[in-house]
Amino acid sequence: MTMPDDDPPDTDLLAAVRAGDTAAYGTLYERHRGPARHFAYGLVSHPADVDDLVAETFAKVFASLRAGRGPLVAFRAYLFTTMRHVCYHRARRDRRLEFTDDLTRYDEGQPYTDPALDRLERTYAAAAFRQLPERWRDVLWQTAVEGNSPAEVAGMLGMTPNAVAVLAHRAREGLRSLYLQQHVTTAEHPECRWAGDRLGVHLRGRLAPRDSNRMRVHLRWCGECRKRVAEIAEISEIHPPYRQRHHARSSG
């Protein structure tokens, strides 16, 4: 959508909001509310939750801007990233507190899966999968999703079984790191952006020694990035980036 000549660009409006102009944020809200509602429909289980999600997201972004944080450019991308995080935390909160007369699904033998949270995690996993090199996607799909053995995949890809196993391991590590990275909100400070781009790899213990030392130094003084690490570390323990379609074949 092309803006009229007298409409200020998002960058000017963002600067105005930081300077205390709340009306400028109203302009941003009107400009991006429609796309935000459309995006929200893809995240929630019930259409009635869309407006609440949009309102909470805009409120959080506004608070960040007034605190001197938030985006300098690319407001919509930042808004959508924030919305994914809001949706994720709302789903976790609602999963902890749910009023129901049906307690059977909480039996140990039938763990409950929150549909909204599951959908969001699948979105993150799909985005991470698309970022992998094509060769990694192929081997990961065949081994982790279809459940084929390295020997079976070797013939499909023209590789030895050992090479397939090594490549599959690298692909799984790459997917896990990229999946965790989807949960990291873009930071404002340059050093925080540097750290944020590498938190997934950091949690997997795959950073180069020099980068690992730089990360440790940064995390000592940056409380916000420590919170991000704690958050995605918890996610790493709870949610796998993919589910294997078939059980492993019995050797017997």
Buried (B, 14 or more C-beta within 10 A) or exposed (E): EEEEEEEBEBEEBBBBBBEEEEEBBEBBBEBBBEEBEEBBEEBBBEEEBBEEBBBBBBEBBBEBBBEEBBBEEBBBEBBBBBBBBBBBEBBBEBEEEEEEEEEEEEEEEEEEEBEBBEBBBBBBBEBBBEBBEEEBBBBBBBBBBEBBBBEBBBEEBEBEBEBBBBBBEBBBBBBBBBBBBBBBBBBBBEBBEBBBEBBBBBBBEBBEEEBBEBBEEBBEEBEBBBEBBEBBEEBBEEBBBBEEEEEEEEEE
